[in-house]
Amino acid sequence: MFEGRVALVTGGGRGIGKAIAQVLAKHGAKVAVSARSTNEINRVADDIGGLAITADVSNYGDVQRMIDETRKHFGQPVDILVNNAAIVGPVNSVNFLDIAEWVKALQVNVNGVMYGIYAALPGMVPSEWGRILNITSGAGRGTGIPHLNAYSVSKAAVDMITRNAAVDLDGSGVTINAYSPGTVDTEMQTEIRETPIEQAGGETAAMFQNFYESGNLADPRLVATYAAAIIASDRNGEIIDRRSFPADLEKLRQHFT
Ligand SMILES: NC(=O)c1ccc[n+]([C@@H]2O[C@H](COP(=O)([O-])OP(=O)(O)OC[C@H]3O[C@@H](n4cnc5c(N)ncnc54)[C@H](OP(=O)(O)O)[C@@H]3O)[C@@H](O)[C@H]2O)c1
């Protein structure tokens, strides 16, 4: 399905990013993975025969280098970019949160996504084909999750970056969508679950504990098949939730199971 394509997955060292990198590689793409933890991305790159690039997405120089190194290594530009890297950020009530941590979370979760798009487009547009998939979250919709201000705000911004960029890119052959994977069994979930209740607040602590205890955390490998289906499609400008996945995309997803 992805033969001849070069993909870059940010935050590809573990969790959802690792699983997306694996499914793209299994279906023919040449894949680079990036993150700050070199040992994790090295393991994934070894596993899939890909490239590992140590990079922090909140630093534009790192992001440009990651795009350039991928192009150099595989001999062609990145044509599939998965903006997956993100952090939870400060978990606390708005009147107690650490404002420097709040800014840092937006630098990673919002600037990091925009940096990736900005650096990848010059390689995608001339070939009139490109796929950008931003990993978003239900936390960015509705009223957001209590005590998760930075995370909720950042994912709302990711949704709007996606919609806005899709309009600009319409007709170019480059599509951009956002994928909301639901609750997934990764370190990010563990981190929130392990936050002291006085910071997480009773409602949020109970909600995340309940995801875990009720068996509502999906396997990242399953979650990744949905991402692959969106990338394989021609959709543009959509925020697609795994739990209300469109029927035509579900058909496409079967190729990746
Ligand atoms: N798990 C869920 O239930 C859930 C639900 C909805 C949405 N999501 C979204 O899914 C995506 C993946 O999350 P996950 O659950 O797989 O989390 P995870 O297990 O914590 O993995 C996050 C990945 O992002 C990387 N990363 C974090 N900060 C980075 C930075 N500044 N620069 C480069 N890489 C960075 C991490 O590596 P390093 O720390 O080594 O850099 C790691 O590889 C995120 O966008 C998240 O918001 C997750």
The ligand as an SDF file (V2000), in Angstrom:
LIG
                    3D

 48 52  0  0  0  0  0  0  0  0999 V2000
   -2.6380    7.3690   24.9760 N   0  0  0  0  0  0  0  0  0  0  0  0
   -3.8310    7.9090   24.8000 C   0  0  0  0  0  0  0  0  0  0  0  0
   -4.8290    7.4850   25.4390 O   0  0  0  0  0  0  0  0  0  0  0  0
   -4.0210    9.0290   23.8200 C   0  0  0  0  0  0  0  0  0  0  0  0
   -5.3280    9.4880   23.5970 C   0  0  0  0  0  0  0  0  0  0  0  0
   -5.5400   10.5160   22.6790 C   0  0  0  0  0  0  0  0  0  0  0  0
   -4.4650   11.0430   21.9920 C   0  0  0  0  0  0  0  0  0  0  0  0
   -3.2010   10.5860   22.2380 N   0  0  0  0  0  0  0  0  0  0  0  0
   -2.1150   11.1930   21.4730 C   0  0  0  0  0  0  0  0  0  0  0  0
   -1.3580   10.1800   20.8270 O   0  0  0  0  0  0  0  0  0  0  0  0
   -0.0210   10.6340   20.6240 C   0  0  0  0  0  0  0  0  0  0  0  0
    0.9790    9.6110   21.1450 C   0  0  0  0  0  0  0  0  0  0  0  0
    0.7750    9.4650   22.5370 O   0  0  0  0  0  0  0  0  0  0  0  0
    1.1420    8.1440   23.3480 P   0  0  0  0  0  0  0  0  0  0  0  0
   -0.0300    7.8420   24.1680 O   0  0  0  0  0  0  0  0  0  0  0  0
    1.7120    7.1240   22.4340 O   0  0  0  0  0  0  0  0  0  0  0  0
    2.2440    8.7740   24.3370 O   0  0  0  0  0  0  0  0  0  0  0  0
    3.6960    8.2450   24.8220 P   0  0  0  0  0  0  0  0  0  0  0  0
    3.6950    6.7810   24.9970 O   0  0  0  0  0  0  0  0  0  0  0  0
    4.0390    9.1180   25.9500 O   0  0  0  0  0  0  0  0  0  0  0  0
    4.6270    8.5870   23.5800 O   0  0  0  0  0  0  0  0  0  0  0  0
    4.8970    9.9170   23.2240 C   0  0  0  0  0  0  0  0  0  0  0  0
    6.0130    9.9450   22.2150 C   0  0  0  0  0  0  0  0  0  0  0  0
    6.2790   11.3240   21.8820 O   0  0  0  0  0  0  0  0  0  0  0  0
    7.6710   11.5800   22.0990 C   0  0  0  0  0  0  0  0  0  0  0  0
    7.8750   12.9640   22.4850 N   0  0  0  0  0  0  0  0  0  0  0  0
    7.3960   13.6170   23.5720 C   0  0  0  0  0  0  0  0  0  0  0  0
    7.8440   14.8850   23.6010 N   0  0  0  0  0  0  0  0  0  0  0  0
    8.6470   15.0340   22.5080 C   0  0  0  0  0  0  0  0  0  0  0  0
    9.4190   16.1030   21.9950 C   0  0  0  0  0  0  0  0  0  0  0  0
    9.4720   17.2950   22.6100 N   0  0  0  0  0  0  0  0  0  0  0  0
   10.1060   15.9000   20.8510 N   0  0  0  0  0  0  0  0  0  0  0  0
   10.0730   14.7110   20.2160 C   0  0  0  0  0  0  0  0  0  0  0  0
    9.3670   13.6530   20.6610 N   0  0  0  0  0  0  0  0  0  0  0  0
    8.6640   13.8230   21.7960 C   0  0  0  0  0  0  0  0  0  0  0  0
    8.0800   10.5900   23.1900 C   0  0  0  0  0  0  0  0  0  0  0  0
    9.4770   10.3230   23.2000 O   0  0  0  0  0  0  0  0  0  0  0  0
   10.5500   11.1310   24.0920 P   0  0  0  0  0  0  0  0  0  0  0  0
    9.9170   11.3800   25.4180 O   0  0  0  0  0  0  0  0  0  0  0  0
   11.7070   10.2190   24.1060 O   0  0  0  0  0  0  0  0  0  0  0  0
   10.8320   12.3900   23.3310 O   0  0  0  0  0  0  0  0  0  0  0  0
    7.3110    9.3590   22.7470 C   0  0  0  0  0  0  0  0  0  0  0  0
    8.0020    8.6910   21.7230 O   0  0  0  0  0  0  0  0  0  0  0  0
    0.0750   11.9970   21.3060 C   0  0  0  0  0  0  0  0  0  0  0  0
   -0.1430   13.0260   20.3610 O   0  0  0  0  0  0  0  0  0  0  0  0
   -1.0970   11.9590   22.2820 C   0  0  0  0  0  0  0  0  0  0  0  0
   -1.5310   13.2370   22.6410 O   0  0  0  0  0  0  0  0  0  0  0  0
   -2.9570    9.5950   23.1400 C   0  0  0  0  0  0  0  0  0  0  0  0
  1  2  1  0
  2  3  2  0
  2  4  1  0
  4  5  1  0
  4 48  2  0
  5  6  2  0
  6  7  1  0
  7  8  2  0
  8  9  1  0
  8 48  1  0
  9 10  1  0
  9 46  1  0
 10 11  1  0
 11 12  1  0
 11 44  1  0
 12 13  1  0
 13 14  1  0
 14 15  2  0
 14 16  1  0
 14 17  1  0
 17 18  1  0
 18 19  2  0
 18 20  1  0
 18 21  1  0
 21 22  1  0
 22 23  1  0
 23 24  1  0
 23 42  1  0
 24 25  1  0
 25 26  1  0
 25 36  1  0
 26 27  1  0
 26 35  1  0
 27 28  2  0
 28 29  1  0
 29 30  1  0
 29 35  2  0
 30 31  1  0
 30 32  2  0
 32 33  1  0
 33 34  2  0
 34 35  1  0
 36 37  1  0
 36 42  1  0
 37 38  1  0
 38 39  2  0
 38 40  1  0
 38 41  1  0
 42 43  1  0
 44 45  1  0
 44 46  1  0
 46 47  1  0
M  CHG  2   8   1  16  -1
M  END
$$$$
